[in-house]
Amino acid sequence: MKYSILRVAAVSPELTVADCKKNADIIISLVKEADAKNVKLLVFPELSITGYTCGDLFLQHSLLDEAERQLERIADESAGTQVLFATGLPLVVDDAIYNCAAFIQNGKILAMVPKTYIPNYSEFYERRYFTPAPSKSITSIKLSERFDEVSFGTDIIFCDKDDSSIKIACEICEDLWVPSSPSLKHCLAGATVIANLSASNEVVGKADYRRMLVSAHSAKTLSAYIYADASHDESSTDMIFSGHNLIALNGSIKAESKPFAPKNTLLIADLDMERIYQERLRTNSFTSSSRRTLNDSYENYEVIEIELGENDFCGNSEKVSIGFSSQNESKEKNSAKLIGGVPKHPFVPDESDALNERSLSVIEMQAEGLAKRLRHIHAQSAVIGLSGGLDSTLALLVTARAFDKCSISREKITCVTMPCFGTTDRTYSNAVNLAKETGASLKEVNIQKAVRQHFADIEQDESVHDVTYENSQARERTQILMDIANKTNGLVIGTGDLSELALGWCTYNGDHMSMYGVNASIPKTLVRHLVAWFSKEALSNGKEKLSAVLDDILDTPVSPELLPPEKGNISQKTESIVGPYELHDFFLYYMLRFGFSPRKILFLAKEAFSEDYKADVILSWLKVFYRRFFSQQFKRSCMPDGAKVGTVSLSPRGDWRMPSDASAALWNAEIEELEKEL
């Protein structure tokens, strides 16, 4: 499976209660539609061949026999399709009726999985008809003379022949709602995908609970979870069903149909199975739980090998009705397409409400981390180098919030502006106004004279604008901040962010050093949104001047301002040198969070940024990213304290332990291969 991306679908089909033939017609049609859309796993609801609400008709031989006949017809008429699908029916085995999921692929019935937990409460009286799955793990049954014997039991895993990350198991409706779901054991035995054929009635509030349950279970088992719910064509004698389908991955809902959405609509999602693999690798408590729980019971599982074939993210994926729009639908057909696309900014939520909530949460964590340090050492002052740029702005705003938490006057925050050769009027003015509007103290120290004296001491030609020219200014600034902090008995607050640490875009023993780095785990793309959040908060509180300053800072190009301006404007723009931060943050997220290879990251980046950058441009900056990331580890090995606020951090004390002299040859070789392929 290319890039280990599995296309899955859940569907609530049109249904006629007890009319197996008509239901089978719809199922066959949907299987063919899913196959045409390159779906590899399709899940139908519980008892979808007969309908869930047949009541005592389940005890009629006519219905039971017809359900089996139509199962065989579904298998026959789906021959030639590649999609693995699961549909539901009542099945008689050894004089008992079981509520089963039948797994079928390319005209062949592969296995029958019975429901483990049969409810007998409230409106659900399944025990009247159905028997719980037998305690014996696996047996074989014969459906008819036209079909081979098939496996019957719960402990079955379908494993893709070409991609070991795809291991599919099954549970049915109530199995999810009980304390010890069969899927817990399936996942501990290696399953990565759980198919749930369900018929869950709708009552007030149940959709929210169902969503929470699927999400939490997927998170707990580090798995993909496909939940297919019965449609509102089920009998309404005593209950209403809504067709509320859900697809989750590692706890995140990837696709969801609204209750009572149109029937026969495939809910499709592309699931990155490598995320499960990587998450399980790094979560060793999952492995420990597996060994402790299962012991030797792995041997009881039957593994059925399947061939799902190569995926294909192009062609008619834009025709899928799932509530998501595929990107670049006008592009040529041989370009990659992932349903739902790939977010450009993985550190930043897309929805405005989620972004506001995330911003407040991050800011509170930053401020609380600093407040804890201030309380611990009984500090009553702090020192910040205020440049008029984004990072130092966020650091000041967070520090002010921390001082409020500690009931310390903001006047005890000393903002130091240190103009030198590259300082522009715009950034200088913004720094001065920002300190004033936040209630902090401001101190100006022009460092030109000191830097020139240093140039003379080390025999540096001032006209040579090399790295020595730049770093001498950065180190002078840090020395001043440290010494002022000593005079005021305070902390130097670090302003550098996660993106700069990843790229090594900081001066060793210069802005690289501080006594507490409040932005240490904040990527540049998120820094911008946090400052914007403060601007909106200021405006809502009637602080128009503060909001205006913050807005102008947001509009200012990112720059260390170490080179002389050109006609009064910033001449040194960071992103022109190291590359766009939105790309580097994207690379950083998928490299650190999931351990993806350069090839996989390039594929995802092309999906996310196809409207913004050509593939060769993305690859060129990816090459820069790996070169700088490996060569600059020594700066991260001694980075100051700073609270982790997200899932990605580069702290050497817990999150990222890498030798400073590790070779990048393996990653560079893969990038060279990619360059040849473009």
Disulfide bonds with the S-S distance in Angstrom:
none
